[in-house]
Amino acid sequence: MKEVRANEEAFSWLPGPLLANESPLTGAEIDELRALINSASTTSDSRPTRPLPPIDTLLPYSQTLEKLFRRVTTEIATQGAESAQLIQILDGVDPPTAQRVRELCETLDGRVDDVRELEPHFQQLADEVLSGQADYLWARVAGLPALLDAAVQADSVVGHRDVHSSDTSGQALSVLDQLAAALEAGSEWKPGRFFKSEQQKAFEQSGITATIDGSPVSSASAARAAAEHVRALAAIRNAGTLLADLRIPVVTDGSRGFQINSLQSTLRALNQLRAVATARDELASTLRSISLSYPRVRSLTEASSIAGAAGAIATRADVEDARRELDALVRAVSIEFDRAPSPEGDALIRTLAAADTDLFATAGELYILACNETRDQIRLSELESRLSNVAPNLAKLVRSTANDEQWDGIGWGLEKAWAWRRAQEWVIDQHRTGREQELDADLNALDADIAQLTSQLAAASAWRDSLKRMTAIEVQALQTYRDHISNLGMGTGKYAEKYSSAARSAMIEAQSAVPAWVMPLQQVLDSIPAKPNSFDVVIVDEASQADITSLFLLWLAPRVIVVGDDKQCTPSEVSSGALDVIFDRLDLYLHDLPEHVRTTLTPRSSLFSMLRTRFGQVVRLREHFRCMPEIINWSSNQFYRDSPLIPVRQFGADRLPRSLIHMSKARSTQAKARR
């Protein structure tokens, strides 16, 4: 007390009450709390109660994010109306189909470039083929490779020999071919006028002049060379006729090899035209499966325009991939931000979805500031909550005077000031009125708890020991005993005696398993074998209601405790005349007992009265636990005046008012009953 008063001036600045023995905050934490209060903004209170997710763990590196933004915002450039129409058709198409169209456009673009390098008449023919104006004539071009093959094969037979023929017509080819076949079959060339073959005669009559390396034809190999020479030139001439309608010139002068080489170049150019048409048809077939309004290609210009969409398709695919990647990132970030919502987080998600680099950078800076502010607010709330839970007035003082410089000197003395205030509060509490009664009540409550726990512990220990020593045979006997007693019921059935006997048989094994058996009197003989000292102790409750037939209980144990009240109901009433026979038999069979003892052995006597007569020592139980004092006091005054009952049960503060009913006209209708 003296020490509390001595330090009052130094430590009384710390307001009470204090609800803990030690301060929840140190001096450094008090200073931290003051700094957080002073730096808090007007929006701090609206911050979420959990930290905002850090963006550095949710977003990729800035360079990666900027690259993703550029991909998303890339503009898709088109080269013409057909290209723009194709891009529009592909809107919403699945990625594999878009990739297929892109590949077809790239193929068509390459084929168009090849044709652009050809001579103008080939480009003009390409337009006619693509537009369908030369469908029939173009179909005839299919026979051109066979003519070229025939010319090449014939030229390979001639080889490097210098062959000349004055006539290269079809008729000349027939004459030369027949001459070569005859000579190859074994016919000989006859230089004279006689014995010439028909083929030689036809050759000489045709007037054809054919030389091989400057020498006239006179052998089978020479005839064959001349025939193949004419065959090659005829094939080239036929090719020229076939291509004349398509306005494609074919070289028919110069050496045979030069003409064949020129025809090969022409066929190569025509194959390039065919490749353009094939690429166009494949693209059209794919586009037709997507939309019937696909752009038609009828010229090289249109083909070049729609083929130029390959780059746009690739760009579009990359843009869509980037958008999907960005959308997945936005969803992932949104899920984390939803756990701690904030305006800055919402703005960051919007700018992220918009792929705007500048706006996103600004939103990111604001979000980082919000993260720091939220972190400080959470820390402030934590410190202030810890302090206000045990020292609410001190918490209010710190908040209201956070910027006061006096805290710099006294904050570090918080521990001593706290100890002084707790001591001062303890002294005041110990001297207040009613403290002694509270301590007594607490002690009584603890005693009651100890008593209850002790009884529960004793019961649990008893059950544990009983179950530990119980054998399988005893468990089986207990189960069968329960079943037989259940089947016995009221004991009046046809098989009541059978079930009663079975229960007694089970009891022989089950009796030792249970420390104490509780059962009504009428069930004892049905359950317990009639053997002396079957139990250590028999306790009979309400013994004043048990008649003389209950004396067998004394046979079952060496010690018997009877509990009863002679003021309560006795066994069944017996008429006076019925006692005459009973007294006569008592005098006849129990004449050796004293008369005052013998006379108590009648149906009018209870077990309690008989044993009280035999054993004079009676323990009086005066405490009454059941009724309210007003009720039991009537019985106490009526029957127990020499030793009044002590009511233990008391009414509480929520007791209802008593209601008394007075019966002014009550009358007696029977000798032993009232209404």
C-alpha positions as CSV (number, residue, x, y, z in Angstrom):
1,M,0.0,0.0,0.0
2,K,2.8,2.4,0.9
3,E,4.7,1.6,-2.3
4,V,1.6,2.2,-4.4
5,R,1.1,5.6,-2.8
6,A,4.7,6.5,-3.2
7,N,4.8,5.9,-6.9
8,E,1.4,7.4,-7.7
9,E,2.8,10.7,-9.1
10,A,5.2,8.9,-11.4
11,F,2.9,6.3,-12.9
12,S,-0.6,7.6,-12.5
13,W,-0.5,8.8,-16.2
14,L,-1.3,5.2,-17.2
15,P,-5.2,5.0,-17.0
16,G,-7.0,1.9,-15.9
17,P,-8.6,-0.5,-15.9
18,L,-5.9,-3.1,-16.9
19,L,-7.2,-6.6,-17.6
20,A,-3.9,-8.4,-17.8
21,N,-0.8,-8.6,-15.5
22,E,1.6,-7.6,-18.3
23,S,1.4,-5.1,-21.1
24,P,0.5,-6.6,-24.5
25,L,2.8,-4.0,-26.2
26,T,6.4,-3.1,-25.6
27,G,7.7,0.5,-25.6
28,A,8.9,0.0,-29.2
29,E,5.5,-1.2,-30.2
30,I,3.8,1.8,-28.5
31,D,6.0,4.1,-30.6
32,E,5.2,2.0,-33.7
33,L,1.5,2.4,-33.0
34,R,1.9,6.1,-32.6
35,A,3.8,6.4,-35.9
36,L,1.1,4.3,-37.7
37,I,-1.7,6.5,-36.3
38,N,0.1,9.7,-37.4
39,S,0.8,8.4,-40.9
40,A,-2.7,6.9,-41.5
41,S,-4.6,8.5,-44.4
42,T,-8.3,9.2,-44.5
43,T,-8.9,6.1,-46.6
44,S,-7.0,3.7,-44.3
45,D,-10.1,2.7,-42.4
46,S,-11.7,1.4,-45.6
47,R,-8.9,-0.9,-46.3
48,P,-9.5,-4.7,-46.2
49,T,-8.6,-6.6,-43.0
50,R,-6.2,-8.8,-44.8
51,P,-3.0,-8.0,-46.9
52,L,-3.5,-7.2,-50.6
53,P,-1.9,-9.9,-52.8
54,P,1.6,-8.8,-54.0
55,I,1.6,-8.3,-57.8
56,D,5.2,-9.4,-58.2
57,T,4.1,-13.0,-57.4
58,L,1.1,-12.9,-59.7
59,L,2.4,-11.1,-62.8
60,P,5.3,-12.0,-65.1
61,Y,8.3,-9.8,-65.5
62,S,7.6,-6.3,-66.9
63,Q,9.4,-7.1,-70.2
64,T,7.3,-10.2,-70.7
65,L,4.1,-8.3,-69.9
66,E,4.9,-5.5,-72.3
67,K,5.6,-8.0,-75.1
68,L,2.2,-9.6,-74.3
69,F,0.5,-6.2,-74.5
70,R,2.1,-5.5,-77.9
71,R,1.0,-8.8,-79.2
72,V,-2.6,-8.2,-78.0
73,T,-2.8,-4.7,-79.5
74,T,-1.2,-5.6,-82.8
75,E,-3.3,-4.3,-85.7
76,I,-4.3,-6.8,-88.4
77,A,-3.3,-5.4,-91.8
78,T,-5.1,-6.6,-95.0
79,Q,-4.1,-6.0,-98.7
80,G,-7.5,-5.9,-100.3
81,A,-11.2,-6.5,-100.1
82,E,-10.8,-10.2,-100.6
83,S,-8.3,-10.4,-97.7
84,A,-10.5,-8.3,-95.5
85,Q,-13.5,-10.5,-96.3
86,L,-11.4,-13.6,-95.5
87,I,-10.4,-12.2,-92.1
88,Q,-14.0,-11.4,-91.4
89,I,-15.1,-15.0,-92.3
90,L,-12.5,-16.5,-90.0
91,D,-13.8,-14.6,-87.0
92,G,-14.6,-17.2,-84.4
93,V,-13.2,-20.2,-86.3
94,D,-11.3,-22.8,-84.3
95,P,-7.5,-22.4,-84.3
96,P,-6.8,-25.6,-86.3
97,T,-9.1,-24.4,-89.2
98,A,-7.6,-21.0,-89.1
99,Q,-4.1,-22.5,-89.3
100,R,-5.2,-24.6,-92.3
101,V,-6.5,-21.6,-94.1
102,R,-3.3,-19.7,-93.3
103,E,-1.2,-22.5,-94.8
104,L,-3.4,-22.6,-98.0
105,C,-3.0,-18.8,-98.4
106,E,0.7,-19.1,-98.0
107,T,0.8,-21.8,-100.7
108,L,-1.4,-19.8,-103.0
109,D,0.8,-16.7,-102.5
110,G,3.9,-18.7,-103.5
111,R,2.1,-20.1,-106.6
112,V,1.0,-16.6,-107.6
113,D,4.6,-15.3,-107.2
114,D,5.8,-18.0,-109.5
115,V,3.3,-17.1,-112.2
116,R,4.2,-13.4,-111.9
117,E,7.7,-14.2,-113.0
118,L,6.4,-15.7,-116.3
119,E,5.8,-13.9,-119.6
120,P,2.6,-11.8,-119.9
121,H,0.8,-14.2,-122.1
122,F,1.0,-16.9,-119.4
123,Q,-0.3,-14.4,-116.8
124,Q,-3.1,-13.5,-119.2
125,L,-3.9,-17.3,-119.5
126,A,-3.8,-17.6,-115.7
127,D,-6.5,-15.0,-115.4
128,E,-8.6,-16.8,-118.0
129,V,-8.2,-20.1,-116.3
130,L,-9.0,-18.7,-112.8
131,S,-12.1,-16.9,-114.2
132,G,-13.3,-20.0,-116.0
133,Q,-13.2,-18.4,-119.5
134,A,-10.9,-21.1,-120.9
135,D,-12.1,-24.2,-119.1
136,Y,-12.5,-26.3,-122.2
137,L,-9.2,-25.2,-123.9
138,W,-7.4,-25.6,-120.5
139,A,-8.7,-29.1,-120.2
140,R,-7.0,-30.0,-123.5
141,V,-3.7,-29.0,-122.0
142,A,-3.8,-32.3,-120.1
143,G,-2.6,-34.0,-123.3
144,L,0.5,-31.9,-123.6
145,P,2.8,-33.9,-121.3
146,A,2.2,-37.0,-123.5
147,L,3.3,-35.1,-126.6
148,L,6.4,-33.9,-124.8
149,D,7.2,-37.3,-123.5
150,A,6.9,-38.7,-127.1
151,A,9.2,-36.0,-128.4
152,V,11.8,-36.6,-125.6
153,Q,11.6,-40.4,-126.2
154,A,12.1,-40.0,-129.9
155,D,15.0,-37.6,-129.4
156,S,16.7,-40.0,-127.1
157,V,16.6,-42.6,-129.9
158,V,18.2,-40.2,-132.4
159,G,20.8,-39.2,-129.9
160,H,23.6,-36.9,-131.1
161,R,23.3,-37.8,-134.8
162,D,22.7,-35.0,-137.2
163,V,19.4,-35.9,-138.9
164,H,17.7,-34.0,-141.7
165,S,14.5,-34.7,-143.5
166,S,13.0,-32.8,-146.4
167,D,9.5,-33.8,-145.2
168,T,8.3,-33.8,-141.6
169,S,4.7,-34.4,-142.2
170,G,2.6,-37.1,-140.8
171,Q,2.7,-39.0,-144.1
172,A,6.5,-38.8,-144.2
173,L,6.6,-40.1,-140.6
174,S,4.4,-43.1,-141.7
175,V,6.7,-43.9,-144.7
176,L,9.9,-43.6,-142.6
177,D,8.5,-45.6,-139.7
178,Q,7.4,-48.5,-142.1
179,L,10.8,-48.4,-143.8
180,A,12.6,-48.6,-140.4
181,A,10.4,-51.5,-139.3
182,A,11.0,-53.5,-142.4
183,L,14.7,-53.0,-142.2
184,E,14.7,-53.9,-138.5
185,A,12.7,-57.1,-139.4
186,G,15.5,-58.3,-141.8
187,S,14.8,-56.7,-145.1
188,E,17.8,-55.5,-146.9
189,W,18.4,-52.1,-148.6
190,K,18.8,-52.7,-152.4
191,P,20.8,-50.0,-154.2
192,G,19.8,-51.2,-157.7
193,R,16.6,-51.3,-159.5
194,F,15.6,-54.8,-158.7
195,F,14.5,-56.8,-155.6
196,K,13.5,-53.8,-153.5
197,S,11.0,-54.1,-150.7
198,E,7.7,-52.5,-150.8
199,Q,8.7,-50.1,-148.0
200,Q,11.9,-49.1,-149.8
201,K,9.9,-48.5,-153.0
202,A,7.4,-46.3,-151.1
203,F,10.2,-44.3,-149.5
204,E,11.9,-43.7,-152.9
205,Q,8.6,-42.8,-154.6
206,S,7.7,-40.3,-151.8
207,G,10.6,-38.1,-152.8
208,I,11.7,-37.7,-149.2
209,T,15.3,-36.8,-148.7
210,A,16.7,-38.0,-145.3
211,T,20.3,-37.9,-144.3
212,I,22.1,-39.1,-141.2
213,D,25.3,-37.2,-140.4
214,G,25.3,-36.2,-144.1
215,S,24.7,-39.7,-145.5
216,P,21.5,-40.9,-147.1
217,V,19.3,-43.4,-145.3
218,S,20.4,-46.9,-146.3
219,S,20.3,-49.0,-143.1
220,A,17.8,-49.9,-140.3
221,S,19.4,-47.6,-137.7
222,A,19.5,-44.7,-140.1
223,A,15.9,-45.2,-141.1
224,R,14.9,-45.5,-137.4
225,A,16.8,-42.3,-136.6
226,A,15.1,-40.4,-139.5
227,A,11.7,-41.7,-138.4
228,E,12.2,-40.7,-134.7
229,H,13.5,-37.3,-135.8
230,V,10.3,-36.7,-137.8
231,R,8.3,-38.1,-134.8
232,A,9.8,-35.6,-132.4
233,L,9.1,-32.7,-134.8
234,A,5.6,-33.9,-135.3
235,A,4.9,-34.0,-131.6
236,I,6.2,-30.5,-131.2
237,R,4.1,-29.4,-134.1
238,N,1.0,-31.0,-132.5
239,A,1.7,-29.3,-129.2
240,G,1.8,-26.0,-131.0
241,T,-1.5,-26.7,-132.6
242,L,-3.0,-27.6,-129.1
243,L,-1.7,-24.4,-127.5
244,A,-2.5,-22.1,-130.4
245,D,-6.1,-21.5,-129.2
246,L,-4.7,-20.5,-125.8
247,R,-2.4,-18.0,-127.6
248,I,0.7,-19.8,-126.2
249,P,3.4,-19.8,-128.9
250,V,5.5,-22.9,-129.5
251,V,8.9,-22.8,-131.1
252,T,8.9,-24.9,-134.3
253,D,12.1,-23.8,-135.9
254,G,15.7,-24.4,-135.0
255,S,17.2,-27.7,-134.0
256,R,15.2,-30.5,-132.7
257,G,16.7,-30.2,-129.2
258,F,16.0,-26.5,-129.1
259,Q,12.4,-27.1,-129.9
260,I,12.0,-29.8,-127.3
261,N,13.6,-27.6,-124.7
262,S,11.3,-24.7,-125.5
263,L,8.3,-27.0,-125.2
264,Q,9.5,-28.2,-121.8
265,S,9.7,-24.6,-120.6
266,T,6.2,-24.0,-121.9
267,L,4.9,-27.0,-120.1
268,R,6.7,-26.0,-116.9
269,A,5.0,-22.6,-117.1
270,L,1.6,-24.2,-117.7
271,N,2.2,-26.5,-114.6
272,Q,2.8,-23.3,-112.6
273,L,-0.6,-22.1,-113.8
274,R,-2.1,-25.4,-112.9
275,A,-0.6,-25.1,-109.4
276,V,-2.2,-21.7,-108.9
277,A,-5.6,-23.1,-109.9
278,T,-5.1,-26.1,-107.6
279,A,-4.1,-24.0,-104.7
280,R,-7.1,-21.7,-105.4
281,D,-9.5,-24.7,-105.5
282,E,-8.1,-26.1,-102.2
283,L,-8.5,-22.8,-100.5
284,A,-12.0,-22.3,-101.9
285,S,-13.0,-25.8,-100.7
286,T,-11.9,-25.1,-97.2
287,L,-13.5,-21.7,-97.1
288,R,-16.8,-23.1,-98.5
289,S,-17.0,-25.4,-95.4
290,I,-16.7,-22.3,-93.2
291,S,-19.1,-19.9,-95.1
292,L,-20.8,-19.9,-98.4
293,S,-20.0,-16.2,-98.7
294,Y,-16.3,-16.8,-99.0
295,P,-14.4,-14.5,-101.4
296,R,-14.1,-15.9,-105.0
297,V,-10.8,-15.8,-106.8
298,R,-11.1,-15.1,-110.6
299,S,-7.7,-13.5,-111.4
300,L,-4.1,-13.4,-110.3
301,T,-4.8,-10.0,-108.7
302,E,-7.6,-11.4,-106.6
303,A,-5.5,-14.5,-105.8
304,S,-2.6,-12.3,-104.7
305,S,-5.0,-10.2,-102.6
306,I,-6.5,-13.2,-100.7
307,A,-3.2,-14.9,-100.5
308,G,-1.8,-11.9,-98.8
309,A,-4.2,-12.6,-95.9
310,A,-1.8,-15.3,-94.7
311,G,0.2,-12.8,-92.8
312,A,-2.9,-11.3,-91.4
313,I,-4.2,-14.7,-90.4
314,A,-0.9,-15.4,-88.7
315,T,-1.1,-12.0,-86.9
316,R,-4.7,-12.7,-86.0
317,A,-3.8,-16.1,-84.6
318,D,-1.0,-14.6,-82.5
319,V,-3.3,-11.8,-81.3
320,E,-5.9,-14.4,-80.3
321,D,-3.3,-16.5,-78.5
322,A,-2.0,-13.5,-76.8
323,R,-5.5,-12.5,-75.8
324,R,-6.3,-15.9,-74.4
325,E,-3.0,-15.8,-72.5
326,L,-3.9,-12.4,-71.2
327,D,-7.4,-13.4,-70.2
328,A,-6.1,-16.4,-68.3
329,L,-3.7,-14.0,-66.5
330,V,-6.6,-11.6,-65.7
331,R,-8.7,-14.4,-64.3
332,A,-5.9,-15.7,-62.1
333,V,-5.2,-12.2,-60.8
334,S,-8.9,-11.5,-60.3
335,I,-9.3,-14.6,-58.1
336,E,-6.5,-13.5,-55.9
337,F,-7.7,-9.9,-55.8
338,D,-11.3,-11.0,-54.9
339,R,-10.0,-12.3,-51.6
340,A,-9.0,-8.8,-50.6
341,P,-11.0,-6.3,-52.8
342,S,-9.7,-2.8,-53.3
343,P,-10.3,0.0,-55.8
344,E,-6.7,0.0,-56.8
345,G,-6.9,-3.8,-57.5
346,D,-10.0,-3.3,-59.6
347,A,-8.2,-0.5,-61.6
348,L,-5.2,-2.7,-62.1
349,I,-7.3,-5.6,-63.4
350,R,-9.1,-3.2,-65.9
351,T,-5.8,-1.8,-67.2
352,L,-4.4,-5.3,-67.4
353,A,-7.4,-6.5,-69.5
354,A,-7.1,-3.4,-71.7
355,A,-3.4,-4.2,-72.4
356,D,-2.5,-0.5,-72.0
357,T,1.1,-0.3,-70.9
358,D,1.0,3.3,-69.6
359,L,-2.3,3.0,-67.8
360,F,-1.1,-0.3,-66.3
361,A,2.1,1.2,-65.0
362,T,0.2,4.0,-63.3
363,A,-2.3,1.5,-61.8
364,G,0.6,-0.7,-60.6
365,E,2.2,2.2,-58.8
366,L,-1.1,3.1,-57.1
367,Y,-1.7,-0.6,-56.2
368,I,1.7,-0.8,-54.5
369,L,0.9,2.3,-52.5
370,A,-2.4,0.6,-51.5
371,C,-0.6,-2.6,-50.5
372,N,1.7,-0.6,-48.2
373,E,-1.2,1.4,-46.8
374,T,-3.2,-1.8,-46.2
375,R,-0.2,-3.5,-44.5
376,D,0.2,-0.5,-42.2
377,Q,-3.5,-0.4,-41.4
378,I,-3.5,-4.1,-40.6
379,R,-0.5,-3.6,-38.3
380,L,-2.2,-0.6,-36.7
381,S,-5.4,-2.6,-36.1
382,E,-3.4,-5.5,-34.6
383,L,-1.5,-3.3,-32.2
384,E,-4.5,-1.3,-31.2
385,S,-6.7,-4.4,-30.8
386,R,-4.1,-6.0,-28.5
387,L,-3.9,-2.9,-26.4
388,S,-7.6,-2.1,-26.2
389,N,-8.5,-5.7,-25.2
390,V,-6.6,-5.3,-21.9
391,A,-6.3,-1.6,-21.6
392,P,-9.1,0.2,-23.5
393,N,-8.6,3.6,-21.9
394,L,-4.8,3.5,-22.6
395,A,-5.6,2.6,-26.3
396,K,-7.9,5.7,-26.4
397,L,-5.2,7.8,-24.9
398,V,-2.5,6.7,-27.4
399,R,-4.8,7.4,-30.3
400,S,-5.9,10.9,-29.1
401,T,-2.3,11.9,-28.2
402,A,-0.2,10.0,-30.7
403,N,1.6,13.1,-31.9
404,D,2.4,14.3,-28.3
405,E,6.2,14.4,-27.8
406,Q,5.8,13.5,-24.1
407,W,5.4,9.9,-25.2
408,D,9.0,9.9,-26.2
409,G,10.0,10.0,-22.5
410,I,7.4,7.9,-20.9
411,G,6.7,5.2,-23.5
412,W,9.8,3.2,-22.4
413,G,8.6,3.2,-18.8
414,L,5.4,1.3,-19.7
415,E,6.4,-1.9,-17.9
416,K,6.9,-0.2,-14.5
417,A,3.8,2.0,-14.9
418,W,1.8,-1.1,-15.8
419,A,2.9,-3.0,-12.7
420,W,2.0,0.0,-10.5
421,R,-1.5,0.3,-12.0
422,R,-2.1,-3.4,-11.6
423,A,-1.0,-3.2,-8.0
424,Q,-3.1,-0.1,-7.4
425,E,-6.2,-1.9,-8.9
426,W,-5.5,-5.0,-6.8
427,V,-5.4,-3.0,-3.6
428,I,-8.7,-1.2,-4.4
429,D,-10.3,-4.5,-5.3
430,Q,-9.3,-6.2,-2.1
431,H,-10.8,-3.5,0.0
432,R,-14.2,-3.2,-1.7
433,T,-17.4,-4.3,0.1
434,G,-18.5,-7.9,-0.4
435,R,-15.1,-9.2,-1.4
436,E,-14.9,-11.7,1.4
437,Q,-18.3,-13.2,0.5
438,E,-17.1,-13.6,-3.2
439,L,-14.0,-15.4,-2.0
440,D,-16.2,-17.7,0.1
441,A,-18.5,-18.4,-2.8
442,D,-15.6,-19.2,-5.0
443,L,-14.2,-21.6,-2.5
444,N,-17.6,-23.3,-2.1
445,A,-17.9,-23.6,-5.9
446,L,-14.4,-25.1,-6.1
447,D,-15.3,-27.6,-3.3
448,A,-18.4,-28.6,-5.2
449,D,-16.5,-29.0,-8.4
450,I,-13.9,-31.2,-6.6
451,A,-16.6,-33.3,-5.0
452,Q,-18.4,-33.8,-8.4
453,L,-15.1,-34.6,-10.2
454,T,-14.2,-37.0,-7.4
455,S,-17.5,-38.9,-7.7
456,Q,-17.1,-39.0,-11.5
457,L,-13.5,-40.2,-11.2
458,A,-14.6,-42.9,-8.7
459,A,-17.4,-44.1,-11.0
460,A,-15.1,-44.2,-14.0
461,S,-12.5,-46.0,-12.0
462,A,-15.0,-48.5,-10.8
463,W,-16.3,-49.2,-14.3
464,R,-12.7,-49.5,-15.6
465,D,-11.8,-52.0,-13.0
466,S,-15.0,-53.9,-13.5
467,L,-14.6,-54.1,-17.3
468,K,-10.9,-55.0,-16.9
469,R,-11.6,-58.0,-14.8
470,M,-14.8,-59.1,-16.6
471,T,-14.3,-62.4,-18.5
472,A,-15.9,-63.5,-21.8
473,I,-18.1,-66.0,-19.9
474,E,-19.4,-63.2,-17.6
475,V,-20.1,-61.0,-20.6
476,Q,-22.1,-63.7,-22.2
477,A,-24.0,-64.4,-19.0
478,L,-24.9,-60.7,-18.6
479,Q,-26.2,-60.6,-22.2
480,T,-28.4,-63.7,-21.7
481,Y,-29.6,-62.4,-18.3
482,R,-30.8,-59.2,-19.9
483,D,-32.6,-61.1,-22.6
484,H,-34.3,-63.5,-20.2
485,I,-35.5,-60.7,-17.9
486,S,-36.8,-58.8,-20.9
487,N,-38.8,-61.9,-22.0
488,L,-40.0,-62.5,-18.5
489,G,-41.9,-59.1,-18.5
490,M,-44.5,-59.0,-15.8
491,G,-43.9,-62.6,-14.9
492,T,-47.4,-63.7,-15.8
493,G,-46.8,-65.4,-19.2
494,K,-47.0,-69.0,-20.1
495,Y,-43.2,-69.4,-20.1
496,A,-42.6,-67.0,-17.2
497,E,-41.2,-69.7,-15.0
498,K,-38.9,-70.9,-17.8
499,Y,-37.5,-67.5,-18.3
500,S,-37.1,-66.9,-14.6
501,S,-35.2,-70.2,-14.2
502,A,-32.9,-69.2,-17.1
503,A,-32.3,-65.8,-15.6
504,R,-31.3,-67.4,-12.3
505,S,-28.9,-69.7,-14.1
506,A,-27.3,-66.8,-16.0
507,M,-27.0,-64.9,-12.7
508,I,-24.7,-67.6,-11.3
509,E,-22.1,-66.6,-13.9
510,A,-23.0,-62.9,-14.2
511,Q,-23.2,-62.0,-10.5
512,S,-19.5,-61.6,-10.0
513,A,-19.1,-59.3,-13.1
514,V,-21.2,-56.4,-11.6
515,P,-20.2,-54.9,-8.2
516,A,-23.7,-53.8,-7.3
517,W,-27.1,-55.1,-8.5
518,V,-30.2,-52.9,-8.3
519,M,-33.7,-54.5,-8.7
520,P,-37.2,-54.5,-7.3
521,L,-38.1,-57.0,-4.6
522,Q,-40.4,-59.1,-6.9
523,Q,-37.5,-59.6,-9.3
524,V,-34.9,-60.8,-6.7
525,L,-36.2,-64.4,-6.4
526,D,-36.6,-64.5,-10.2
527,S,-33.0,-63.5,-10.7
528,I,-30.9,-64.6,-7.7
529,P,-30.4,-68.2,-6.7
530,A,-31.5,-68.9,-3.2
531,K,-28.0,-69.4,-1.7
532,P,-26.8,-68.0,1.6
533,N,-24.4,-65.1,1.4
534,S,-24.8,-64.5,-2.3
535,F,-23.8,-60.9,-1.7
536,D,-21.6,-59.1,0.7
537,V,-24.2,-56.5,1.6
538,V,-27.9,-56.2,0.9
539,I,-29.5,-52.7,1.0
540,V,-33.3,-52.5,1.2
541,D,-34.7,-49.1,0.3
542,E,-38.3,-48.2,1.3
543,A,-38.2,-51.1,3.7
544,S,-41.3,-49.7,5.5
545,Q,-43.3,-50.9,2.5
546,A,-41.8,-54.4,2.4
547,D,-43.9,-57.0,4.2
548,I,-42.8,-60.2,6.0
549,T,-42.2,-62.1,2.8
550,S,-39.1,-60.0,2.3
551,L,-37.3,-61.6,5.2
552,F,-35.5,-63.9,2.7
553,L,-33.2,-61.0,1.9
554,L,-31.5,-61.6,5.3
555,W,-30.5,-65.0,3.8
556,L,-28.6,-63.5,0.9
557,A,-25.9,-61.5,2.7
558,P,-24.2,-61.5,6.1
559,R,-24.9,-57.7,6.4
560,V,-28.2,-56.0,5.6
561,I,-28.9,-52.3,5.6
562,V,-32.6,-51.3,5.6
563,V,-33.7,-47.8,4.8
564,G,-37.3,-46.8,5.6
565,D,-39.7,-44.6,7.5
566,D,-42.4,-45.8,9.9
567,K,-44.4,-42.6,9.2
568,Q,-44.9,-43.7,5.6
569,C,-47.2,-46.3,4.0
570,T,-47.1,-49.8,5.5
571,P,-47.8,-53.1,3.8
572,S,-51.3,-54.1,2.8
573,E,-54.0,-53.8,5.5
574,V,-55.2,-57.0,7.1
575,S,-58.6,-57.4,8.6
576,S,-58.8,-58.2,12.3
577,G,-60.4,-61.5,11.8
578,A,-57.7,-62.7,9.5
579,L,-55.0,-62.2,12.2
580,D,-56.6,-64.9,14.5
581,V,-55.5,-67.7,12.4
582,I,-52.0,-66.2,12.0
583,F,-51.6,-65.7,15.8
584,D,-52.7,-69.3,16.4
585,R,-50.1,-70.7,14.0
586,L,-47.4,-68.4,15.4
587,D,-48.2,-69.7,18.9
588,L,-48.1,-73.3,17.6
589,Y,-45.0,-73.3,15.6
590,L,-42.9,-70.5,17.1
591,H,-43.8,-71.0,20.8
592,D,-40.1,-70.9,21.7
593,L,-39.8,-67.2,20.6
594,P,-40.7,-64.5,23.1
595,E,-44.3,-63.3,22.7
596,H,-43.3,-59.7,21.9
597,V,-41.1,-60.9,19.1
598,R,-43.5,-63.6,17.9
599,T,-46.3,-61.1,17.6
600,T,-44.4,-58.9,15.1
601,L,-44.3,-61.6,12.5
602,T,-47.6,-60.8,10.9
603,P,-48.5,-59.3,7.5
604,R,-49.2,-56.0,9.2
605,S,-45.5,-55.6,10.1
606,S,-43.0,-54.2,7.6
607,L,-39.4,-55.4,7.2
608,F,-38.3,-52.0,8.6
609,S,-40.5,-52.4,11.8
610,M,-39.4,-56.0,12.3
611,L,-35.7,-55.2,12.1
612,R,-36.1,-52.1,14.2
613,T,-37.6,-54.2,16.9
614,R,-34.8,-56.7,16.6
615,F,-32.0,-54.2,16.3
616,G,-32.5,-51.1,18.3
617,Q,-29.8,-48.9,16.8
618,V,-31.3,-46.7,14.2
619,V,-29.5,-44.0,12.2
620,R,-31.8,-41.0,11.7
621,L,-31.5,-39.2,8.3
622,R,-32.8,-35.7,8.7
623,E,-31.6,-33.9,5.5
624,H,-34.3,-33.7,2.9
625,F,-33.4,-33.0,-0.8
626,R,-36.6,-33.4,-2.7
627,C,-39.2,-30.8,-1.8
628,M,-39.2,-27.1,-1.3
629,P,-39.1,-25.9,2.4
630,E,-42.7,-24.9,2.5
631,I,-43.9,-28.4,1.5
632,I,-41.6,-30.5,3.7
633,N,-42.0,-28.2,6.7
634,W,-45.7,-29.4,6.9
635,S,-44.6,-33.0,7.0
636,S,-41.9,-32.2,9.5
637,N,-44.3,-30.4,11.8
638,Q,-46.9,-33.0,11.4
639,F,-44.8,-36.2,12.0
640,Y,-41.2,-35.3,13.0
641,R,-41.6,-32.6,15.7
642,D,-39.1,-34.4,18.0
643,S,-36.4,-34.3,15.3
644,P,-37.5,-31.9,12.6
645,L,-36.3,-32.4,9.0
646,I,-33.8,-30.1,7.5
647,P,-34.8,-28.9,3.9
648,V,-31.7,-28.7,1.7
649,R,-33.3,-27.6,-1.5
650,Q,-33.8,-23.9,-1.8
651,F,-35.7,-21.8,-4.4
652,G,-34.0,-19.4,-6.8
653,A,-34.6,-15.8,-7.7
654,D,-36.8,-16.8,-10.6
655,R,-39.4,-18.6,-8.4
656,L,-43.0,-18.1,-9.3
657,P,-45.3,-16.7,-6.5
658,R,-47.1,-19.2,-4.4
659,S,-50.8,-19.9,-5.1
660,L,-53.0,-21.1,-2.2
661,I,-56.5,-22.4,-2.7
662,H,-58.8,-22.6,0.4
663,M,-61.6,-25.1,0.3
664,S,-64.2,-23.7,2.7
665,K,-66.9,-26.3,2.1
666,A,-64.8,-29.5,2.2
667,R,-66.3,-32.4,4.0
668,S,-65.4,-36.0,4.9
669,T,-67.1,-38.7,2.8
670,Q,-65.1,-41.8,4.0
671,A,-63.3,-42.7,7.2
672,K,-59.9,-42.6,5.5
673,A,-60.3,-40.4,2.5
674,R,-61.0,-36.8,2.0
675,R,-62.2,-34.8,-1.1
